[in-house]
Amino acid sequence: MENFNPNDVAVRNGNFLGLPYTIDEAEYVIFPVCLDVTTSYKPGTSNGPKAVVDASYQLDLFHPELKEVWKIKLALDQRYVKDTEENAHLRELSESYISFLEQGGEVDDNPEMKEILQHLNEATQKVHDRTYREIKKYLQQGKKVILLGGDHSTPIGYFNALNEIREKPFSILQIDAHADLRNAYEGFKHSHASICYNAIQLDKVEKLVQLGIRDICEEEVTLTQNHPKVKTFFDWQIKEQMHEGKTWSKICDEIIAALGDEVYITFDIDGFDPKYCPNTGTPVPGGFEFYEIMYLFKKLSASGKKFIGMDLVEVAPGNDEWDGNVGARTLFNMMVYYHLNSLKHK
Ligand SMILES: [Mn+2]
C-alpha cells in the first residue's frame, strides 16, 4: 500500500484496476457471478468478469469528478475464477435444451429434456443462493457491493439480500435494451428475461424505472402500462424527444424524479448502443452513448438520492478486447459515482 503508485503500470494482481486492497480492508466489493445458462441468443457472458478485470489494468486512474480515485478501497472477490468450468458444463446442457425448444420440441413429451431443465434450474438456484448468502454477508459487514455478471439472471440473489436487509423500500434503475419482465422464459425459473419481473415481486422494491428499452414483447408492454411499480422510458420515446429539441439533461431530471430516495442500479451493457458491446448476448440497434449514461450517473449521484447497490451484467468478450474494455471503463465509472454518492450520505 505505501508502495502503491497510481501513475505506474498496473500490477496484474487479480484485483480490479490492480488496486492494492484486500477484501477485509475493502469498503467496496466487486462480486462476480460467472453464469450464462439462460442467455438465449449468444453465449459468453460468463467470461465477462475475466474480460473486464483483464482490460482494467490498462485504465489510467484518473477521473474528472474525483481526485485520487485509487484511494477508493475496492477489492474484487476472486473466488469466481474457479466457477468458469462449472458454467461451461451447464452452458453445454442449456444449449442442447434451448436448441431443442427452438426446433419446436415440447419439454413435457421428452423425459430427457425435462431432466436437463430440472438439473439446470437446480444448478442455477444454487448459484443464486450462494450469491444471496455471500452478498448478504458483505452488506452486514457494512460493505457496498457491485455485482458483475454473468447474464442478467445473476442479480436475483442480490435483490433478495437487499429485500431482507434494507429497512426502507427502494427503487431499481434498469438500463437495458430489454424489459426483462417476462413471467417465465423457456422454462427457466430464473431467466435473464425475467429478472425485473422477479424484482417487482419483492415487497421492498417500490419502483422499477427502465431506460433504453427497445426490444419487448406484448405481454411486457401491457405490464409496463398497468403495473403501479413500473415506469418505462422507451428508447424510441427518449430519442424522439431529443430529436424534437428536449435535452438529455431534462430527460435525466424526469428519470431521477421517477425514482424513490434509495436507488439500486442494474446496468445491462446492452442498454448501450451495440457499438460498445458487439458481443453481448442479445444486442439491439439504438441505445445510449457512453457519456449519456455517465452524465445520468453524475446527476443521479448528486441528486440527494442514495445508492444502495449496483450491478453490471451481460458483458461478453469476443475475439478482441473491446467489450471488456468498455465493461472495465463502465465499472470504473460506476465505482466512482457510487463513491461520490456515498460521500454525500455519510
Ligand atoms: Mn437485461
Residues whose N, C-alpha, C, O or C-beta is under 5 A from the ligand:
A	BS01	MN	H152 D176 H178 D180 H192 D268
